[in-house]
Amino acid sequence: KQEVTQIPAALSVPEGENLVLNCSFTDSAIYNLQWFRQDPGKGLTSLLLIQSSQREQTSGRLNASLDKSSGRSTLYIAASQPGDSATYLCAPDNTDKLIFGTGTRLQVFP
Amino acid sequence: EAGVVQSPRYKIIEKKQPVAFWCNPISGHNTLYWYRQNLGQGPELLIRYENEEAVDDSQLPKDRFSAERLKGVDSTLKIQPAELGDSAVYLCASSLGAGRGSVYGYTFGSGTRLTVV
């Protein structure tokens, strides 16, 4: 059974810092892995999708890497801004369904 | 493109009452999912549809929960009777074809926040 762990559980940083959010999963036989952002009281917004054959994906200030063999993915956020404040969830897909961790709650203050 | 549309956004009901949630996926998406998200937790899958067929409902509490996806488009999730522990956010997602190396990923709706009192 796939289990997903995200570290840290919460993070509070001043604006401008470069951030690293970690995700580990127990079953490395995944099809892909998706990173989402969730604002309070809202649904999930897809940030990046990494295929199992890929090592990384980039979108603007976001970069996600994937090391499938070790069961790890990392989300890098460059030059963080207050608008980045949200919960970030990673979700590997290996059985035609996403399995989620509990997320990293990020607060970026001015 | 309208995205995945869910209604209602919020629902407050008394325990033992029935409740229903509705989801309209992105046009052309044949795969539809219902997830439940408890406070402070990640979403957990309740049921997955491929077109109108429920292909994974192993996590659906079948004594009180039911779902349908008529004509392989819109879907309804029902709880009857509701219990206090059912308070959560119910999320619908759709995909062109998730898994098996799909490049498409999942798109989620805004969710329905259910409060059972």
Contacts between the chains, C-beta under 8 A, distances in Angstrom:
chain1	res1	chain2	res2	distance
A	4	B	42	7.4
A	31	B	99	5.0
A	31	B	100	5.7
A	31	B	101	5.1
A	31	B	102	6.6
A	32	B	101	7.0
A	32	B	102	6.9
A	32	B	103	7.9
A	32	B	105	7.2
A	34	B	105	5.3
A	34	B	106	6.5
A	36	B	108	7.5
A	41	B	113	7.1
A	42	B	110	6.1
A	42	B	111	7.4
A	43	B	4	8.0
A	43	B	6	7.8
A	43	B	91	6.1
A	43	B	108	4.7
A	43	B	109	5.4
A	43	B	110	4.1
A	43	B	111	4.7
A	44	B	43	7.4
A	44	B	91	6.9
A	44	B	93	7.8
A	44	B	108	4.1
A	45	B	108	7.7
A	46	B	105	5.8
A	46	B	106	7.0
A	46	B	107	6.6
A	46	B	108	7.6
A	49	B	103	7.4
A	49	B	104	8.0
A	49	B	105	4.1
A	51	B	101	6.4
A	51	B	103	6.5
A	52	B	101	6.6
A	53	B	101	7.7
A	89	B	42	5.7
A	89	B	43	7.9
A	91	B	42	7.5
A	93	B	98	6.3
A	93	B	99	5.5
A	94	B	99	7.8
A	95	B	99	7.2
A	96	B	31	7.9
A	96	B	48	6.7
A	96	B	55	7.9
A	96	B	56	7.2
A	96	B	98	5.9
A	96	B	99	3.6
A	96	B	100	7.2
A	97	B	33	6.9
A	97	B	45	4.8
A	97	B	48	5.9
A	97	B	56	6.5
A	97	B	98	7.6
A	97	B	99	7.5
A	98	B	33	8.0
A	98	B	43	7.6
A	98	B	45	7.4
A	98	B	93	7.9
A	98	B	98	7.9
A	98	B	106	6.1
A	99	B	45	8.0
A	100	B	42	2.9
A	100	B	43	5.2
A	100	B	44	7.3
A	101	B	42	5.4
A	102	B	40	6.9
A	102	B	41	5.7
A	102	B	42	5.3
A	103	B	42	6.0
